[in-house]
Amino acid sequence: MLYLSALIFFLVTYAEAQSIVHDQISKVKRGDGQATARITCRVTNSQYVHWYMQKPNKGLKRILYMRGDKDIHEDGFTKAKYEASKTSNKYALNIYKVTNEDEGTYYCAAWYYRSTLIQSHRKSKQIVKELTYEKQVNRCCSYVKDFVKENCTVFGKVFGRGTQLFITDQTARKPDVTILATSKEVAKDIGSVTLLCSLQNFFPNAISVKWTEKNTELGSEKGEIIKNASTNMYSLYSWITIKNPDIGKIYKCSYKHEGNVKPWEEIEYDTKILKDTIQVETKIENCTNSPGDDDARHMIIRAAQLTYSLLLLKCLLYCPLLLVFKYKFPK
């Protein structure tokens, strides 16, 4: 640190919004050297777009980058094998004559920039060190002048989530999806409901799952993806816990998979039936425990006792008469 304690900086930053979305979560292709894999992504606010590949247990390698409509390849990568194209904000990478060596994850990336206004109150020039974004700031603002504001642009690179390329003879298959819920009895006892989204028998294992309620994404949990060795298919469980105030709404389990007809497909569960159960139990408990319960119970008991007494009295009156008629006037 070069006299950092003697430097006072005021930083005002502006970051350009950057969005990168991969259209596919995975691609399944045969490795016979005949197929072409096409991977696409959508990028906003960038004139430079980069394509990277990462093979299993290997580091990232840049294949090429696009400047406008022109693709510029790195050493060792040719246009005969990798070709990039652009239509509006949609970018595509074609991988020709796919073989087993092409299996891996492919990433779309783009630059973003952050403008930083730096003001110095130091009378002598000093190299900017150990600031927020210090490394990026040093690239474009090596020195800070006395009492001078400098508008520096700081660059960074944003990556998409990536598209996995699987080389196999097996075809993509979407999951069989069901939602299981806590039983009514358990929901009544604990005052909450757990919804479990079961996704079974899908291939490949690249999948995204989310829970929503009225288009609002909810926090959820999920287990590990499990492989069935006999079928080479996969399964996954995802779940959410709903507290009593939110029981009664409709919840959706959405999943993105290569085997889908639509990019995102969903299944929903209406928790209204569970809400009704809890409400009925609450009403019964409230009725039992409401003010005046003791008086009401005493009145009911006294009425029952009075009724029983009247029936007993009638029995005592009528039984002797019946005996008299029976024995005095025999048939």
C-alpha contacts under 8 A as a table, 3 or more apart, distances in Angstrom:
res1	aa1	res2	aa2	distance
1	M	4	L	5.95
1	M	129	K	6.13
1	M	130	E	6.92
2	L	126	Q	7.35
2	L	127	I	7.23
2	L	129	K	6.95
3	Y	6	A	5.55
3	Y	7	L	7.04
3	Y	126	Q	7.99
4	L	7	L	5.21
4	L	129	K	7.12
4	L	130	E	8.00
5	S	8	I	7.71
6	A	122	R	6.96
7	L	120	S	6.77
7	L	121	H	6.61
7	L	122	R	5.74
8	I	119	Q	7.81
8	I	120	S	5.98
8	I	121	H	5.94
8	I	122	R	7.29
9	F	118	I	6.18
9	F	119	Q	5.40
9	F	120	S	5.45
9	F	121	H	7.39
10	F	117	L	7.46
10	F	118	I	5.85
10	F	119	Q	5.56
10	F	120	S	7.62
11	L	116	T	6.22
11	L	117	L	5.44
11	L	118	I	5.36
11	L	119	Q	7.31
12	V	116	T	5.63
12	V	117	L	5.15
12	V	118	I	7.35
13	T	114	R	6.49
13	T	115	S	5.49
13	T	116	T	4.61
13	T	117	L	6.55
14	Y	114	R	5.45
14	Y	115	S	5.15
14	Y	116	T	6.76
15	A	112	Y	7.67
15	A	113	Y	6.11
15	A	114	R	4.38
15	A	115	S	6.53
16	E	45	N	7.69
16	E	112	Y	6.45
16	E	113	Y	6.09
16	E	114	R	6.56
17	A	44	T	8.00
17	A	45	N	7.16
17	A	112	Y	7.65
18	Q	43	V	7.56
18	Q	44	T	5.93
18	Q	45	N	6.12
18	Q	46	S	7.78
18	Q	112	Y	6.35
18	Q	158	V	7.58
19	S	42	R	7.81
19	S	43	V	5.74
19	S	44	T	5.48
19	S	45	N	7.78
20	I	41	C	6.83
20	I	42	R	5.68
20	I	43	V	4.72
20	I	44	T	6.91
20	I	108	C	7.43
20	I	109	A	7.31
20	I	110	A	7.83
20	I	158	V	7.63
20	I	159	F	6.94
20	I	160	G	5.19
21	V	41	C	5.45
21	V	42	R	5.24
21	V	43	V	6.77
21	V	160	G	5.87
21	V	161	R	7.37
22	H	25	I	6.95
22	H	40	T	6.19
22	H	41	C	4.24
22	H	42	R	6.52
22	H	108	C	7.52
22	H	160	G	6.32
22	H	161	R	6.68
22	H	162	G	6.33
22	H	163	T	6.80
23	D	39	I	7.82
23	D	40	T	5.81
23	D	41	C	5.44
23	D	42	R	7.42
23	D	263	P	7.95
24	Q	27	K	7.16
24	Q	39	I	7.16
24	Q	40	T	7.14
24	Q	163	T	6.04
24	Q	258	E	6.87
24	Q	263	P	7.83
25	I	162	G	7.02
25	I	163	T	4.92
25	I	164	Q	6.49
25	I	206	A	6.48
25	I	207	I	6.93
25	I	208	S	7.99
25	I	256	K	7.41
25	I	257	H	6.57
25	I	258	E	6.59
26	S	163	T	4.93
26	S	164	Q	4.45
26	S	165	L	5.78
26	S	166	F	7.39
26	S	204	P	7.83
26	S	206	A	6.26
26	S	257	H	7.57
26	S	258	E	5.99
27	K	37	A	7.29
27	K	39	I	7.89
27	K	163	T	7.14
27	K	164	Q	6.19
27	K	165	L	4.84
27	K	166	F	6.08
27	K	258	E	6.90
28	V	165	L	6.02
28	V	166	F	4.77
28	V	167	I	6.03
28	V	168	T	6.78
28	V	170	Q	7.88
28	V	171	T	6.77
28	V	172	A	6.58
28	V	204	P	7.75
29	K	35	A	6.90
29	K	36	T	7.97
29	K	37	A	6.99
29	K	98	V	7.57
29	K	165	L	7.42
29	K	166	F	6.21
29	K	167	I	5.07
29	K	168	T	6.09
29	K	169	D	7.28
30	R	33	G	7.85
30	R	35	A	6.67
30	R	98	V	7.32
30	R	99	T	7.42
30	R	167	I	5.38
30	R	168	T	5.18
30	R	169	D	5.41
31	G	34	Q	7.59
31	G	35	A	7.39
31	G	98	V	5.51
31	G	99	T	4.04
31	G	100	N	5.28
31	G	167	I	5.48
31	G	168	T	6.55
31	G	169	D	7.81
32	D	35	A	7.11
32	D	97	K	7.70
32	D	98	V	6.91
32	D	99	T	6.00
33	G	97	K	4.27
33	G	98	V	4.91
33	G	99	T	5.22
34	Q	96	Y	7.71
34	Q	97	K	4.81
34	Q	98	V	6.49
35	A	96	Y	6.69
35	A	97	K	5.34
35	A	98	V	5.58
36	T	94	N	6.71
36	T	95	I	5.58
36	T	96	Y	4.61
36	T	97	K	5.75
36	T	98	V	6.02
37	A	94	N	5.82
37	A	95	I	5.10
37	A	96	Y	6.68
37	A	98	V	7.00
38	R	92	A	6.70
38	R	93	L	5.72
38	R	94	N	4.57
38	R	95	I	6.37
39	I	92	A	5.59
39	I	93	L	5.22
39	I	94	N	6.54
39	I	106	Y	7.92
39	I	163	T	7.16
40	T	90	K	7.02
40	T	91	Y	5.59
40	T	92	A	4.27
40	T	93	L	6.34
41	C	90	K	5.85
41	C	91	Y	5.38
41	C	92	A	6.49
41	C	108	C	6.64
42	R	89	N	5.60
42	R	90	K	4.46
42	R	91	Y	6.07
43	V	46	S	6.94
43	V	89	N	5.48
43	V	90	K	6.48
43	V	91	Y	7.42
43	V	110	A	7.59
44	T	89	N	6.28
45	N	112	Y	7.96
46	S	49	V	6.94
46	S	110	A	6.34
46	S	111	W	6.41
46	S	112	Y	7.18
47	Q	66	M	7.90
47	Q	67	R	6.18
47	Q	68	G	5.95
48	Y	65	Y	6.85
48	Y	66	M	5.55
48	Y	67	R	5.03
48	Y	68	G	6.88
48	Y	110	A	5.99
48	Y	111	W	6.59
49	V	65	Y	5.54
49	V	66	M	5.14
49	V	67	R	7.01
49	V	108	C	7.06
49	V	109	A	5.77
49	V	110	A	4.68
49	V	111	W	7.32
50	H	62	R	7.24
50	H	63	I	7.77
50	H	64	L	6.00
50	H	65	Y	4.08
50	H	66	M	6.23
50	H	108	C	5.82
50	H	109	A	4.98
50	H	110	A	6.02
51	W	62	R	5.98
51	W	63	I	5.67
51	W	64	L	5.61
51	W	65	Y	6.05
51	W	93	L	7.62
51	W	106	Y	7.08
51	W	107	Y	5.73
51	W	108	C	4.90
51	W	109	A	6.34
52	Y	60	L	6.47
52	Y	61	K	5.45
52	Y	62	R	4.24
52	Y	63	I	5.41
52	Y	64	L	7.37
52	Y	106	Y	5.63
52	Y	107	Y	5.00
52	Y	108	C	6.52
52	Y	109	A	7.66
53	M	60	L	5.82
53	M	61	K	5.40
53	M	62	R	6.39
53	M	63	I	6.81
53	M	104	G	6.81
53	M	105	T	5.75
53	M	106	Y	4.46
53	M	107	Y	6.22
54	Q	58	K	6.11
54	Q	59	G	5.84
54	Q	60	L	4.74
54	Q	61	K	6.35
54	Q	104	G	5.58
54	Q	105	T	5.22
54	Q	106	Y	6.40
55	K	58	K	5.27
55	K	59	G	7.23
55	K	60	L	7.78
55	K	102	D	7.78
55	K	103	E	6.49
55	K	104	G	4.29
55	K	105	T	6.42
56	P	103	E	7.88
56	P	104	G	5.90
62	R	65	Y	7.86
62	R	74	E	6.87
63	I	73	H	6.08
63	I	74	E	5.66
63	I	77	F	6.15
63	I	82	Y	7.77
64	L	71	D	6.52
64	L	72	I	5.40
64	L	73	H	4.17
64	L	74	E	5.49
64	L	77	F	7.74
65	Y	71	D	5.66
65	Y	72	I	5.44
65	Y	73	H	6.67
66	M	69	D	6.46
66	M	70	K	5.45
66	M	71	D	4.36
66	M	72	I	6.17
66	M	84	A	7.51
67	R	70	K	5.40
67	R	71	D	6.49
67	R	72	I	7.70
69	D	85	S	6.89
69	D	86	K	6.35
71	D	83	E	7.58
71	D	84	A	6.15
71	D	85	S	7.67
73	H	77	F	5.98
73	H	78	T	6.51
73	H	79	K	7.36
74	E	77	F	5.71
75	D	78	T	7.97
77	F	81	K	7.22
77	F	82	Y	7.01
78	T	81	K	5.51
78	T	82	Y	6.03
79	K	82	Y	4.89
79	K	83	E	5.15
80	A	83	E	7.06
80	A	96	Y	7.31
81	K	94	N	7.88
81	K	95	I	5.76
81	K	96	Y	5.09
81	K	97	K	7.27
82	Y	93	L	6.80
82	Y	94	N	5.68
82	Y	95	I	4.95
82	Y	96	Y	6.57
83	E	93	L	5.76
83	E	94	N	5.16
83	E	95	I	6.85
84	A	91	Y	7.29
84	A	92	A	5.57
84	A	93	L	4.52
84	A	94	N	6.27
85	S	91	Y	5.83
85	S	92	A	5.28
85	S	93	L	6.66
86	K	89	N	7.07
86	K	90	K	5.79
86	K	91	Y	4.52
86	K	92	A	6.34
87	T	90	K	5.20
87	T	91	Y	6.44
95	I	98	V	6.56
98	V	101	E	7.87
98	V	102	D	6.21
99	T	102	D	5.63
99	T	103	E	7.66
99	T	167	I	7.13
100	N	103	E	5.75
100	N	167	I	5.74
102	D	165	L	7.53
102	D	167	I	7.64
103	E	164	Q	7.76
103	E	165	L	5.28
103	E	166	F	5.51
103	E	167	I	5.78
104	G	164	Q	5.82
104	G	165	L	5.40
104	G	166	F	7.03
105	T	162	G	6.14
105	T	163	T	5.48
105	T	164	Q	4.24
105	T	165	L	5.96
106	Y	162	G	5.43
106	Y	163	T	5.27
106	Y	164	Q	6.32
106	Y	165	L	7.46
107	Y	159	F	6.64
107	Y	160	G	6.08
107	Y	161	R	6.94
107	Y	162	G	4.44
107	Y	163	T	6.55
108	C	159	F	5.97
108	C	160	G	5.58
108	C	162	G	6.79
109	A	157	K	6.61
109	A	158	V	5.46
109	A	159	F	4.30
109	A	160	G	6.16
110	A	157	K	5.54
110	A	158	V	5.45
110	A	159	F	6.73
111	W	155	F	6.72
111	W	156	G	5.66
111	W	157	K	4.41
111	W	158	V	6.16
112	Y	155	F	5.82
112	Y	156	G	5.37
112	Y	157	K	5.93
112	Y	158	V	6.85
113	Y	153	T	6.29
113	Y	154	V	5.38
113	Y	155	F	4.38
113	Y	156	G	6.15
114	R	153	T	5.52
114	R	154	V	4.78
114	R	155	F	6.23
115	S	151	N	6.66
115	S	152	C	5.56
115	S	153	T	4.27
115	S	154	V	5.91
116	T	151	N	5.77
116	T	152	C	5.12
116	T	153	T	6.13
116	T	154	V	7.10
117	L	149	K	6.66
117	L	150	E	5.80
117	L	151	N	4.63
117	L	152	C	6.29
118	I	144	V	7.86
118	I	149	K	5.62
118	I	150	E	5.44
118	I	151	N	6.57
118	I	152	C	7.55
119	Q	144	V	7.78
119	Q	147	F	6.68
119	Q	148	V	6.08
119	Q	149	K	4.64
119	Q	150	E	6.76
120	S	144	V	6.44
120	S	145	K	6.86
120	S	146	D	6.17
120	S	147	F	5.37
120	S	148	V	6.45
120	S	149	K	7.12
121	H	146	D	6.36
121	H	147	F	5.37
122	R	125	K	7.33
122	R	145	K	7.89
122	R	146	D	5.73
122	R	147	F	7.05
123	K	145	K	7.76
123	K	146	D	4.90
123	K	147	F	7.33
124	S	145	K	7.17
124	S	146	D	6.16
125	K	143	Y	6.16
125	K	144	V	5.80
125	K	145	K	5.55
125	K	146	D	6.74
126	Q	143	Y	5.83
126	Q	144	V	6.18
126	Q	145	K	7.92
127	I	138	N	7.80
127	I	142	S	5.85
127	I	143	Y	5.03
127	I	144	V	6.90
128	V	131	L	7.26
128	V	134	E	7.18
128	V	137	V	7.62
128	V	138	N	6.35
128	V	141	C	7.71
128	V	142	S	6.64
128	V	143	Y	6.48
128	V	144	V	7.09
129	K	134	E	6.00
129	K	138	N	7.54
130	E	134	E	5.34
130	E	135	K	7.98
131	L	134	E	4.44
133	Y	136	Q	5.38
133	Y	137	V	5.99
134	E	137	V	5.03
134	E	138	N	6.04
135	K	138	N	5.25
135	K	139	R	6.68
136	Q	139	R	5.37
136	Q	140	C	7.14
136	Q	154	V	5.49
136	Q	155	F	6.72
137	V	140	C	5.65
137	V	141	C	5.69
137	V	142	S	7.64
137	V	152	C	7.14
137	V	153	T	7.78
137	V	154	V	6.05
138	N	141	C	5.20
138	N	142	S	5.09
139	R	142	S	6.51
139	R	154	V	7.91
140	C	152	C	6.19
140	C	153	T	6.82
140	C	154	V	7.05
141	C	144	V	6.98
141	C	150	E	7.92
141	C	152	C	6.32
144	V	148	V	7.41
144	V	150	E	7.54
145	K	148	V	5.44
145	K	149	K	7.90
159	F	162	G	7.85
164	Q	206	A	7.39
166	F	204	P	7.79
168	T	171	T	7.79
171	T	203	F	7.47
172	A	202	F	7.53
172	A	203	F	5.23
172	A	204	P	6.12
172	A	258	E	6.41
172	A	259	G	5.17
173	R	201	N	7.67
173	R	202	F	5.14
173	R	203	F	5.04
173	R	204	P	7.31
173	R	258	E	7.53
173	R	259	G	4.76
173	R	260	N	7.88
174	K	201	N	7.59
174	K	202	F	5.07
174	K	203	F	6.76
174	K	257	H	6.40
174	K	258	E	7.03
174	K	259	G	4.25
174	K	260	N	5.60
175	P	199	L	5.40
175	P	200	Q	5.17
175	P	201	N	5.44
175	P	202	F	4.38
175	P	203	F	7.75
175	P	235	S	7.87
175	P	259	G	7.94
176	D	198	S	7.85
176	D	199	L	5.58
176	D	200	Q	5.04
176	D	201	N	6.36
176	D	202	F	7.36
177	V	197	C	6.95
177	V	198	S	5.55
177	V	199	L	4.66
177	V	200	Q	6.49
177	V	267	I	7.43
178	T	197	C	5.92
178	T	198	S	5.34
178	T	199	L	6.91
178	T	267	I	7.37
179	I	195	L	6.56
179	I	196	L	5.47
179	I	197	C	4.54
179	I	198	S	6.13
179	I	253	C	7.90
179	I	267	I	7.60
179	I	268	E	7.63
179	I	269	Y	6.90
180	L	195	L	5.76
180	L	196	L	5.04
180	L	197	C	6.52
180	L	198	S	7.58
181	A	193	V	6.94
181	A	194	T	5.84
181	A	195	L	4.64
181	A	196	L	6.26
182	T	186	V	6.41
182	T	187	A	6.23
182	T	193	V	5.51
182	T	194	T	5.47
182	T	195	L	6.73
183	S	186	V	5.37
183	S	187	A	6.13
184	K	187	A	5.02
184	K	188	K	6.00
184	K	274	L	5.98
184	K	277	T	6.70
185	E	188	K	5.13
185	E	189	D	6.30
186	V	189	D	5.04
186	V	190	I	6.12
186	V	191	G	7.93
187	A	190	I	5.52
187	A	191	G	5.28
187	A	192	S	5.40
187	A	193	V	5.57
187	A	274	L	7.09
187	A	278	I	7.27
188	K	191	G	5.53
188	K	192	S	7.78
188	K	277	T	6.92
188	K	278	I	5.29
188	K	281	E	7.37
191	G	243	K	6.71
191	G	244	N	5.41
191	G	278	I	7.44
192	S	241	T	6.95
192	S	242	I	5.55
192	S	243	K	4.53
192	S	244	N	5.25
192	S	247	I	7.52
193	V	241	T	5.69
193	V	242	I	5.10
193	V	243	K	6.59
193	V	244	N	7.71
193	V	247	I	7.34
194	T	239	W	6.84
194	T	240	I	5.71
194	T	241	T	4.37
194	T	242	I	6.18
195	L	239	W	5.47
195	L	240	I	5.51
195	L	241	T	6.49
195	L	242	I	7.91
196	L	237	Y	6.79
196	L	238	S	5.86
196	L	239	W	4.39
196	L	240	I	6.86
197	C	237	Y	5.69
197	C	238	S	5.12
197	C	239	W	5.87
197	C	253	C	6.52
198	S	235	S	7.70
198	S	236	L	6.34
198	S	237	Y	4.89
198	S	238	S	6.80
199	L	202	F	7.61
199	L	235	S	5.55
199	L	236	L	5.20
199	L	237	Y	6.16
200	Q	234	Y	6.42
200	Q	235	S	4.37
200	Q	236	L	6.55
201	N	233	M	5.00
201	N	234	Y	5.26
201	N	235	S	5.79
202	F	205	N	6.98
202	F	233	M	5.46
202	F	234	Y	5.22
202	F	235	S	6.63
203	F	206	A	7.76
203	F	232	N	7.84
203	F	233	M	5.60
203	F	234	Y	6.26
203	F	259	G	7.81
204	P	207	I	7.97
204	P	233	M	7.51
204	P	234	Y	7.44
204	P	258	E	7.93
205	N	225	I	7.27
205	N	234	Y	6.13
206	A	257	H	6.91
207	I	255	Y	7.00
207	I	256	K	5.76
207	I	257	H	5.15
207	I	258	E	7.99
208	S	255	Y	5.50
208	S	256	K	5.08
208	S	257	H	6.92
209	V	238	S	7.48
209	V	253	C	7.09
209	V	254	S	5.69
209	V	255	Y	4.41
209	V	256	K	6.54
210	K	217	E	6.96
210	K	218	L	7.48
210	K	220	S	7.38
210	K	253	C	5.97
210	K	254	S	5.32
210	K	255	Y	6.47
211	W	217	E	5.79
211	W	218	L	5.48
211	W	219	G	7.37
211	W	220	S	6.82
211	W	240	I	7.76
211	W	251	Y	7.05
211	W	252	K	5.58
211	W	253	C	4.72
211	W	254	S	6.15
212	T	215	N	5.56
212	T	216	T	5.16
212	T	217	E	4.38
212	T	218	L	5.50
212	T	251	Y	5.94
212	T	252	K	5.24
212	T	253	C	6.71
212	T	254	S	7.62
213	E	216	T	5.25
213	E	217	E	6.69
213	E	218	L	7.24
213	E	249	K	7.61
213	E	250	I	6.40
213	E	251	Y	4.98
213	E	252	K	6.38
214	K	250	I	7.85
214	K	251	Y	7.84
219	G	240	I	7.26
220	S	238	S	7.05
220	S	239	W	5.86
220	S	240	I	4.99
220	S	241	T	7.94
221	E	238	S	5.65
221	E	239	W	5.47
221	E	240	I	6.49
222	K	236	L	7.52
222	K	237	Y	5.65
222	K	238	S	4.05
222	K	239	W	6.21
223	G	236	L	6.45
223	G	237	Y	5.60
223	G	238	S	6.45
224	E	236	L	6.54
224	E	237	Y	7.75
225	I	234	Y	6.56
225	I	235	S	5.76
225	I	236	L	4.95
225	I	237	Y	7.90
226	I	234	Y	5.45
226	I	235	S	5.20
226	I	236	L	6.40
227	K	232	N	6.43
227	K	233	M	5.84
227	K	234	Y	4.49
227	K	235	S	6.57
228	N	231	T	5.65
228	N	232	N	5.38
228	N	233	M	5.40
228	N	234	Y	6.02
228	N	235	S	7.91
229	A	232	N	5.15
229	A	233	M	7.45
242	I	246	D	6.19
242	I	247	I	6.34
243	K	246	D	5.70
243	K	247	I	6.45
244	N	247	I	5.20
244	N	275	K	7.83
246	D	249	K	6.39
247	I	271	T	5.80
247	I	272	K	6.76
247	I	274	L	7.06
247	I	275	K	5.47
248	G	270	D	6.80
248	G	271	T	4.53
248	G	272	K	3.77
248	G	273	I	7.15
248	G	274	L	6.90
248	G	275	K	5.05
248	G	276	D	7.87
249	K	270	D	6.09
249	K	271	T	5.66
249	K	272	K	6.28
250	I	268	E	6.68
250	I	269	Y	5.64
250	I	270	D	4.35
250	I	271	T	6.16
250	I	272	K	7.77
251	Y	268	E	5.52
251	Y	269	Y	5.38
251	Y	270	D	6.47
251	Y	271	T	7.76
252	K	266	E	6.31
252	K	267	I	5.57
252	K	268	E	4.15
252	K	269	Y	6.37
253	C	266	E	5.47
253	C	267	I	5.43
253	C	268	E	6.21
254	S	264	W	6.36
254	S	265	E	5.54
254	S	266	E	4.07
254	S	267	I	6.54
255	Y	264	W	5.57
255	Y	265	E	5.58
255	Y	266	E	6.22
256	K	260	N	7.12
256	K	263	P	5.77
256	K	264	W	4.68
256	K	265	E	6.58
257	H	260	N	5.56
257	H	263	P	7.00
257	H	264	W	7.43
258	E	263	P	7.67
260	N	263	P	6.26
260	N	264	W	7.25
260	N	265	E	6.90
261	V	265	E	7.93
262	K	265	E	6.13
270	D	273	I	7.35
271	T	274	L	5.36
271	T	275	K	6.39
272	K	275	K	4.91
272	K	276	D	6.23
273	I	276	D	5.20
273	I	277	T	6.53
274	L	277	T	5.17
274	L	278	I	6.46
275	K	278	I	5.22
275	K	279	Q	6.09
276	D	279	Q	5.04
276	D	280	V	6.13
277	T	280	V	5.31
277	T	281	E	6.39
278	I	281	E	5.23
278	I	282	T	6.08
279	Q	282	T	4.98
279	Q	283	K	6.14
280	V	283	K	5.16
280	V	284	I	6.29
281	E	284	I	5.15
281	E	285	E	6.17
282	T	285	E	5.13
282	T	286	N	5.97
283	K	286	N	5.00
283	K	287	C	6.00
284	I	287	C	5.09
284	I	288	T	6.22
285	E	288	T	5.12
285	E	289	N	6.15
286	N	289	N	5.18
286	N	290	S	5.69
287	C	290	S	5.37
288	T	293	D	6.68
289	N	293	D	6.52
290	S	293	D	5.92
292	G	295	D	5.49
292	G	296	A	6.40
293	D	296	A	5.20
293	D	297	R	6.18
294	D	297	R	5.17
294	D	298	H	6.24
295	D	298	H	5.14
295	D	299	M	6.24
296	A	299	M	5.18
296	A	300	I	6.30
297	R	300	I	5.16
297	R	301	I	6.21
298	H	301	I	5.11
298	H	302	R	6.10
299	M	302	R	5.15
299	M	303	A	6.11
300	I	303	A	5.16
300	I	304	A	6.23
301	I	304	A	5.13
301	I	305	Q	6.18
302	R	305	Q	4.99
302	R	306	L	6.12
303	A	306	L	5.13
303	A	307	T	6.20
304	A	307	T	5.17
304	A	308	Y	6.19
305	Q	308	Y	5.12
305	Q	309	S	6.14
306	L	309	S	5.03
306	L	310	L	6.25
307	T	310	L	5.22
307	T	311	L	6.32
308	Y	311	L	5.20
308	Y	312	L	6.21
309	S	312	L	5.09
309	S	313	L	6.17
310	L	313	L	5.07
310	L	314	K	6.22
311	L	314	K	5.16
311	L	315	C	6.26
312	L	315	C	5.06
312	L	316	L	6.32
313	L	316	L	5.09
313	L	317	L	6.32
314	K	317	L	5.16
314	K	318	Y	6.06
315	C	318	Y	5.34
315	C	319	C	5.81
316	L	319	C	5.71
316	L	320	P	7.17
317	L	320	P	6.39
317	L	321	L	7.12
318	Y	321	L	5.27
318	Y	322	L	6.22
319	C	322	L	5.18
319	C	323	L	6.35
320	P	323	L	5.06
320	P	324	V	6.23
321	L	324	V	5.11
321	L	325	F	6.28
322	L	325	F	5.25
322	L	326	K	6.09
323	L	326	K	5.04
323	L	327	Y	6.27
324	V	327	Y	5.53
324	V	328	K	5.66
324	V	329	F	7.90
325	F	328	K	5.41
325	F	329	F	5.60
325	F	330	P	7.84
326	K	329	F	5.89
326	K	330	P	6.08
327	Y	330	P	5.65
